[in-house]
Amino acid sequence: MPHARALPDHSLSEPDPAIGALALRLSDPDPAVRRVAVLQLADLEDEDGVPLLLQRLQSDPAQTVRAEAARTLASWEQHAVVQALAAALADPVREVAHAAAQALSELKDPASGAALLPWVTHADPFVRASAWRGLRELRHAAGFDAAMAALSDPAAPVRREAVGVLGWLRRSEALPALARAATGDTDTEVRRAAAGALGLAADPAAREALLAALRDDAWQVREEAAQTLGKLKFAEAVQPLIRALEDPYWQVRLQAARALGKLRDRAALQPLALQLGHAISNLRKEAALSLGSLQDPAALAALSAVANDADPEVRKAVRIALAQIGTPHEAA
């Protein structure tokens, strides 16, 4: 979907005659004709067509036309459009509601936050979650308190999207609540999102929660925790991340290997070297790159032994790592 268009000044211009012709087609009894007219209005990129699109979204009897109008209106980020798209989240036809939700998720103008925020308390959890999703990247400061309250929403999708909003707002006051969500929420995706959102600050509350999340029953949470620990570079995470290199899921091992490369603690050298023989090439590649980041000549033998790995990306990573470390003489 294209970015929202700036509104041109039509105060001194004549209406486009094509708009009038399309207005007639939008009243055609055939919904296929009306849908094509909506697409043609989008091609005109004319602000004068926005009221016609709003009318189709709000009252067209055909769900295909309403859905197409929602997708088209996403290109016009105005208060009235945001309001209409938010109202369409409650459309009884899911195709229309999901089209409106997708359009709202593409919002870029922070000013749209004021139009969207009232919808986060709607009775329908889909509407609430979609409104939070639309607010996420807008960094609408006025939504902070409501997002904090939404962490207790009975609907997991709402809690997950509220976590995302708090992550984007990057306010340290949210860390204790996010830490509780990362370790105590009943929904895997909420815990995973909260583990990622804890990366907003290197705070002791975040550290303890992430170390606990690294032992979560769900591998997706462990993976996210390992990634965030690498971002925050907590020295206390070295040994837990080394243990995570033995995780039954290679995705967790990969993020642990990457995090250990960022931490650059030589205690990780041998555990990382063992990953060079793993069946998953992505993990072998990450282990090689992290060994290079350690810049320890003790890794040269293990890296040289896999210089002819069957995967070209792994061979490239090994070459990079060897160049980072240099020869034993150079490293000394």
Secondary structure, DSSP 8 states (H G I E B T S, - for coil): ----------TTS---HHHHHHHHHTT-S-HHHHHHHHHHHHHHT-GGGHHHHHHHHHH-S-HHHHHHHHHHHTT---HHHHHHHHHHTT-SSHHHHHHHHHHHHT---TTHHHHHGGGGG-SSHHHHHHHHHHHGGGT-GGGHHHHHHHTT-SSHHHHHHHHHHHHHHT-GGGHHHHHHHHHH-SSHHHHHHHHHHGGG---HHHHHHHHHHTT-SSHHHHHHHHHHHHHHT-GGGHHHHHHHTT-SSHHHHHHHHHHHHHHT-GGGHHHHHHGGG-S-HHHHHHHHHHHHHHT-GGGHHHHHHTTT-SSHHHHHHHHHHHHHH--HHHH-
